[in-house]
């Protein structure tokens, strides 16, 4: 028997596609629009949410039988806020420039609907191991969309990936710029992130007709 049962494995695989928190549940979309102009920022935000949701789900699951129902939202906010503070301090200590790029959006993880939704819908009703898998699965689904959007926005908007030129030098006119290519500055604007997310949603529903709402 493998480490994960088929039922447990679905907790990780389902949010990657057919139950993606951004494209199917339409949660956590604000950061997908705001910080995906750079691939590095998209990756770090995905990792940050993975840490907060994975650990947070476990903590809430461990406390699920002792949290009074009347204050459960307050307890959940305290847990997620504590984890976000840890992420914020680590970024400031080891990646200060990136922390400035992400700015308030790290703090806004506290209000990310995906995190509070998984606390309420899953961690309060399941054991720690399954809650951890659910947190990792949903944060991976979130991160995949951010990375896809960040990849195309940075590549087509700046001609770079992770800040490294990959299409050539637009000033010296090397690489694809030598044949007349120019960066599309519109890709760096937040509305373009929404268009890319829309295209991903279209592709998903084209592949799986069951996702199309009546």
C-alpha positions, 0 to 999 in steps of 0.5 A, a space after each residue: 500500500 502506498 503512502 496515500 490512499 486513492 481517497 487521500 490522493 484526490 485531496 491533492 490532485 482535485 484542486 490542481 484541475 477540476 476543483 481548482 480554488 481560483 478557476 473553479 471556486 473563484 477564490 483568492 483571485 485578487 492576488 492572481 491579478 495583483 502580484 503576477 507581473 513577475 514569475 518570482 513573486 508568483 512562486 513565492 506567494 504560492 509557497 507562502 500560501 502553501 505554508 500558511 494553509 498546510 500548517 494552518 489546516 493541521 493546527 485547526 484540525 488539532 483544535 477542532 474539538 476544543 474550539 467553541 463554535 461562537 469564537 471559531 472564526 476569531 481562533 482561525 484568524 489568530 492562527 492564520 495571522 500568526 503564520 502570516 507574520 512568520 512568512 512576512 518576517 522570513 521574507 524580510 530577513 532573507 528576501 527583502 526586495 521581494 518582500 517589498 514587491 509583494 508588499 501588503 499582499 503577504 499580509 492580505 493572505 490573512 483574508 484569503 478566502 481559500 484559507 478561511 474556506 478550507 479551515 471551515 469546510 475541511 479542517 474543522 471536520 477532519 483529522 490532521 493528516 487529511 487536513 494537511 493534504 487538503 491544505 497542500 492540494 488547494 495551495 498547489 492548485 492556487 500556486 499553479 494558476 499564479 505561476 502560469 499567469 506570472 510566466 506569460 505576463 513576465 515573458 510577454 510583458 518584459 521578455 524575462 523569466 525570474 528577471 533573466 532575459 530569455 528573448 534577447 536584449 530589447 535595447 541591443 535588438 538581439 534575439 527575437 527583438 532582431 526580427 521586430 518583436 516588441 514586449 507587450 506592455 499591456 501584459 504587465 497591467 492587472 487586467 491582463 491577468 484576468 484575461 489569462 485566468 479567463 483563458 485558463 477557465 475556458 481551456 478547463 471547461 473545454 476539456 471537461 464539459 461537466 464544469 460548465 454550469 447550466 
